[in-house]
């Protein structure tokens, strides 16, 4: 077995698809330390710069001092503490829904919610570019999984029109994690309602960022809450902490509590993390300047990249209004070469390769944070211009 595994790993290396970890030697921020060197980082999901915020750290520390380092049990045993309960109420209020329910991770939230709602004889309809956790949730639910063309309400309608399933659940990301674009939620909601289905949105990359008050993709589109009965969000991105939640009606949340295996059979996240998230949620609400700065930086980056004449350099910037700005460079080998050239210049941007993205669309996934400043974006642009030229001559 070990020989077979070793051979498969070598094939990955030869195809430029091998993944390696980096050890970060300090907190998240615009600049990070790796292996004794300082890098300007554009590959974190800390969109609002809250992961190392002093108030969030203080809340985490005081929460640990009061409630201990761990929760000690699952929520349904003795692990559900006052900070968990208060955070659920505050997340419900933030999303404008009657109830919210905490999960330990976004992956667990998606697995738990879909499997709690669906089973044999049901159908789940998913965008082809959905996050892996959503696709796995559909497979594990035992419902019939149908994937529709990316961001295509007409393709969804064709899929749903031919279904005779008892229950029909449409599942989509709000903001797609590798493309940075938004799902056409109003049109998807219309199709779901017309075809007697429910719409579930995983707004992991939208909450805190999209919308005037940071309430996510639904606020961005001005959608009524009943158009999206199931809303999932994560806390490890714009909120800067850890965990996830699902928000919706009373019956939805109680069903998930009773039936979601990834909720029932796992230890609750530490109460101190819930306390830290309560503080970061308040910062999301009270400091809209973070979203304003993010929008300014996104516009500056896109204008600067347009000035680089990307087609001549063998690159393409995808259309994205979010902090996720994907720069497609083609092959996995070239994506690694550009990423390495950037690292040599002290700039860290991850190369995203198949199977995470389709063949021929390997890319640099540039992510911006409100903690960045304009000078840092300009430094990235300068390094990108040089690195794309260097990689073109080497590959």
C-alpha positions in Angstrom: 0.0 0.0 0.0 2.8 2.5 0.9 4.4 1.9 -2.5 1.2 2.6 -4.3 0.6 5.8 -2.2 4.2 7.0 -2.9 3.8 6.4 -6.6 0.5 8.4 -6.6 2.2 11.3 -4.8 5.0 11.3 -7.3 2.4 11.5 -10.1 0.9 14.5 -8.4 4.3 16.2 -8.2 5.0 15.5 -11.8 1.6 17.1 -12.8 2.3 20.2 -10.7 -0.7 19.3 -8.5 1.1 18.5 -5.2 -0.1 20.6 -2.2 2.3 21.8 0.5 1.7 23.5 3.8 3.4 26.6 5.0 4.1 27.3 8.7 3.0 30.8 9.6 4.9 32.2 12.6 2.5 34.8 13.8 -1.0 36.2 13.5 -3.0 36.8 10.3 -2.5 40.2 8.8 -1.5 42.1 5.7 2.0 40.9 6.4 2.9 37.4 7.7 6.1 35.6 8.7 6.9 32.3 7.1 10.3 30.5 7.6 11.9 33.6 9.1 10.9 35.8 6.2 8.3 38.6 6.0 5.7 38.5 3.2 3.0 40.8 2.0 0.0 38.4 2.0 -2.9 38.3 -0.4 -4.2 34.9 0.3 -6.2 35.1 3.5 -10.0 35.1 3.9 -9.7 37.6 6.8 -11.6 40.1 4.6 -12.3 42.7 7.3 -9.1 42.4 9.2 -10.7 41.1 12.4 -8.7 37.9 13.0 -6.0 39.8 14.9 -8.2 42.7 16.2 -7.3 43.7 19.8 -10.9 43.7 21.0 -11.6 40.2 19.5 -8.4 38.9 21.2 -9.4 40.4 24.5 -12.9 38.8 24.2 -11.3 35.4 23.5 -9.0 35.7 26.5 -11.7 36.8 28.9 -14.0 34.0 27.6 -11.3 31.4 28.2 -10.7 32.8 31.7 -14.4 32.5 32.5 -15.5 29.4 30.6 -12.3 27.4 30.2 -10.3 26.2 27.1 -12.9 23.8 25.8 -16.7 23.2 25.8 -16.2 19.6 27.1 -19.2 18.0 25.3 -21.6 18.2 22.5 -24.3 21.0 22.5 -27.0 18.4 23.4 -25.1 17.1 26.4 -23.5 19.8 28.5 -21.5 21.7 25.9 -24.0 24.4 25.1 -22.9 27.4 27.1 -24.2 31.0 27.6 -21.8 32.5 25.0 -23.1 29.9 22.4 -26.7 30.8 23.1 -26.1 34.5 23.1 -24.2 34.3 19.8 -27.0 32.3 18.2 -29.5 35.0 19.2 -27.3 37.8 17.9 -26.7 36.0 14.6 -30.4 35.5 14.2 -30.9 39.2 14.7 -28.1 40.0 12.3 -29.6 37.9 9.5 -33.2 38.9 10.3 -34.3 35.3 11.0 -36.1 33.8 13.9 -33.4 31.3 14.9 -29.7 30.5 14.3 -27.8 27.4 15.2 -24.0 27.1 15.7 -21.8 24.5 14.1 -18.2 23.8 14.7 -17.2 24.3 11.0 -18.8 25.4 7.7 -18.2 21.9 6.3 -20.1 20.3 9.1 -22.9 22.9 8.8 -23.4 22.0 5.1 -23.2 18.3 5.7 -25.6 18.5 8.6 -28.2 20.8 7.1 -28.6 19.0 3.8 -28.7 15.5 5.3 -31.2 16.7 7.9 -33.6 18.0 5.2 -33.2 15.3 2.5 -33.0 11.6 2.0 -33.9 8.8 -0.4 -36.6 9.9 -2.8 -35.6 13.6 -2.6 -33.5 15.7 -5.0 -30.8 18.3 -4.5 -29.8 20.7 -7.3 -26.4 22.2 -7.1 -24.3 24.7 -9.1 -21.4 23.0 -10.7 -18.9 25.3 -9.0 -20.3 24.9 -5.5 -17.9 24.4 -2.6 -16.8 20.9 -2.0 -18.7 20.7 1.3 -22.0 21.4 -0.5 -21.3 18.8 -3.2 -20.3 16.3 -0.5 -23.5 17.2 1.5 -25.6 16.3 -1.6 -23.9 13.0 -2.1 -24.1 12.0 1.6 -27.7 12.9 1.9 -28.8 9.9 -0.2 -30.9 12.3 -2.3 -30.6 12.4 -6.1 -27.8 14.9 -6.9 -28.2 17.0 -10.1 -25.7 19.7 -11.0 -26.6 22.6 -13.2 -24.5 24.9 -15.3 -22.7 27.6 -13.3 -25.0 30.5 -12.4 -27.7 29.4 -14.9 -31.3 29.7 -13.7 -32.5 28.3 -17.0 -30.3 25.2 -16.6 -31.7 24.8 -13.1 -35.2 25.1 -14.3 -34.6 22.3 -16.9 -33.2 20.1 -14.2 -36.0 20.7 -11.7 -38.7 20.4 -14.4 -37.8 16.8 -15.1 -37.7 15.8 -11.4 -40.4 13.9 -9.6 -38.7 14.1 -6.2 -40.7 14.4 -3.0 -38.6 17.3 -1.7 -36.4 19.5 -3.8 -33.6 21.6 -2.5 -31.6 24.1 -4.5 -28.2 24.7 -3.1 -25.7 27.4 -4.1 -22.9 29.5 -2.8 -23.7 33.2 -2.4 -20.2 34.2 -3.5 -18.2 31.5 -5.2 -14.9 30.9 -3.4 -12.7 30.4 -6.4 -14.3 32.7 -9.0 -15.4 35.5 -6.7 -18.7 36.0 -8.6 -22.2 36.1 -7.1 -24.9 33.6 -7.7 -28.0 35.1 -9.5 -30.0 34.6 -6.3 -33.2 36.4 -7.3 -33.6 34.3 -10.5 -32.7 31.1 -8.6 -35.3 31.9 -6.0 -37.9 32.4 -8.6 -37.1 29.1 -10.3 -37.1 27.2 -6.9 -40.5 28.7 -5.9 -42.0 27.9 -9.3 -40.8 24.3 -9.2 -41.9 23.8 -5.6 -38.4 23.7 -4.1 -36.5 25.4 -1.3 -33.4 27.5 -1.8 -30.4 27.1 0.4 -27.5 29.7 0.2 -24.1 29.2 1.7 -23.0 32.8 2.1 -19.6 32.0 3.6 -17.8 34.6 1.5 -20.6 37.1 1.4 -21.6 37.7 5.0 -19.8 40.6 6.6 -18.7 41.8 3.2 -21.6 42.1 0.7 -24.4 44.5 1.2 -24.5 48.0 2.7 -24.5 46.7 6.3 -22.6 43.5 5.6 -25.6 41.2 5.8 -24.4 39.4 2.7 -25.5 38.4 -0.7 -29.2 38.6 0.1 -28.9 42.2 1.2 -26.8 42.9 -1.9 -29.7 41.8 -4.0 -32.4 43.3 -1.8 -34.1 39.9 -1.4 -37.0 39.1 0.9 -36.0 36.6 3.6 -38.7 34.1 2.7 -37.1 33.7 -0.8 -34.1 31.9 0.9 -35.5 29.6 3.6 -32.1 28.2 4.5 -29.1 30.5 5.1 -25.6 29.1 6.1 -22.7 31.3 7.1 -19.2 30.8 8.4 -17.4 32.7 11.0 -13.8 32.1 10.0 -13.7 34.5 7.1 -15.0 38.1 7.4 -15.8 37.5 11.1 -12.2 36.5 11.7 -12.8 33.7 14.2 -14.0 30.1 13.8 -17.2 28.1 13.3 -20.4 28.4 11.3 -24.2 28.6 11.6 -27.5 28.0 9.9 -30.3 30.5 10.2 -34.0 30.2 9.4 -37.4 29.5 10.8 -38.1 27.7 14.1 -39.1 24.4 12.4 -35.9 24.4 10.3 -33.6 24.9 13.2 -35.4 22.3 15.4 -35.2 19.8 12.6 -31.5 20.3 12.2 -31.0 20.0 16.0 -32.8 16.7 16.0 -31.4 15.2 12.8 -28.1 16.7 11.8 -25.4 14.1 12.7 -22.6 16.6 12.4 -24.4 18.7 15.0 -25.6 16.0 17.4 -22.4 13.9 17.5 -19.6 16.5 17.8 -18.1 18.6 20.6 -19.3 22.2 20.7 -16.7 24.8 19.7 -15.0 26.5 22.7 -17.1 29.1 24.5 -14.3 31.6 24.3 -14.5 31.4 20.5 -18.2 32.3 20.7 -17.3 35.3 22.9 -14.7 36.4 20.4 -17.2 36.1 17.6 -19.8 38.2 19.5 -17.2 41.0 19.6 -16.3 40.6 15.9 -20.0 40.6 14.9 -20.4 43.9 16.7 -17.4 45.3 14.8 -18.9 44.1 11.5 -22.1 46.1 12.3 -20.5 49.2 13.9 -17.6 49.8 11.5 -18.9 50.0 7.9 -15.7 51.8 7.0 -14.1 48.4 6.7 -16.4 47.5 3.8 -15.9 50.9 2.2 -12.1 50.5 2.3 -12.4 47.0 0.9 -14.4 48.3 -2.1 -11.9 51.0 -2.7 -9.0 48.5 -2.7 -10.9 46.1 -5.0 -11.4 49.0 -7.5 -7.8 50.0 -7.3 -6.5 46.5 -7.9 -8.8 45.9 -10.9 -7.9 49.2 -12.4 -4.2 48.4 -11.9 -4.5 45.0 -13.4 -6.4 46.4 -16.5 -3.4 48.7 -17.0 -1.0 45.8 -17.1 -2.5 44.6 -20.4 -3.1 41.1 -19.1 -4.0 39.3 -22.4 -0.5 40.2 -23.7 0.9 38.6 -20.5 -1.1 35.4 -20.9 -3.5 36.1 -18.0 -7.2 37.0 -17.5 -8.9 38.7 -14.6 -12.3 37.2 -13.8 -15.3 39.4 -13.2 -15.7 39.7 -9.5 -17.1 42.4 -7.2 -15.9 40.6 -4.1 -12.6 40.5 -2.2 -11.8 37.3 -4.2 -10.0 38.4 -7.4 -9.0 35.4 -9.5 -6.2 35.9 -12.1 -6.4 33.0 -14.5 -3.0 32.0 -16.0 -3.8 28.6 -17.6 -1.7 25.6 -16.6 -0.9 24.4 -13.1 2.8 24.7 -13.9 2.5 28.4 -14.9 0.3 29.2 -11.8 3.0 27.7 -9.6 5.7 29.6 -11.5 4.0 33.0 -11.1 3.3 32.3 -7.4 6.9 31.4 -6.8 8.1 34.5 -8.6 5.8 36.6 -6.4 7.1 34.9 -3.3 10.7 35.7 -4.4 9.6 39.3 -4.3 8.1 39.0 -0.9 4.5 38.7 -1.9 2.4 35.7 -1.0 -0.5 34.7 -3.4 -1.7 31.1 -3.6 -1.7 29.1 -6.8 -5.1 27.3 -7.2 -5.0 24.3 -9.5 -7.1 21.3 -10.6 -9.1 19.6 -9.2 -10.1 22.7 -7.2 -10.7 24.5 -10.5 -11.3 23.1 -14.0 -8.4 22.0 -16.2 -6.8 24.9 -18.0 -8.0 27.5 -15.5 -5.3 27.4 -12.9 -5.1 30.8 -11.2 -3.8 33.1 -8.6 -6.5 33.6 -6.0 -5.8 37.2 -4.9 -7.8 38.1 -1.8 -8.0 41.6 -0.3 -8.6 42.7 3.3 -9.7 45.9 4.9 -6.4 45.7 6.7 -4.4 46.3 3.5 -3.6 49.8 2.4 -3.3 51.3 -1.1 0.5 51.2 -1.1 0.4 47.5 -0.5 -2.0 47.0 -3.4 0.4 49.0 -5.6 3.3 46.8 -4.4 1.3 43.7 -5.4 0.6 45.2 -8.9 4.3 45.9 -9.5 5.3 42.4 -8.4 2.5 40.9 -10.5 3.7 42.7 -13.6 7.3 41.5 -13.1 6.3 37.9 -12.1 3.9 37.4 -15.1 6.7 38.5 -17.4 9.2 36.3 -15.7 7.0 33.2 -15.8 6.2 33.7 -19.5 9.9 33.6 -20.3 10.6 30.5 -18.1 7.6 28.3 -19.2 
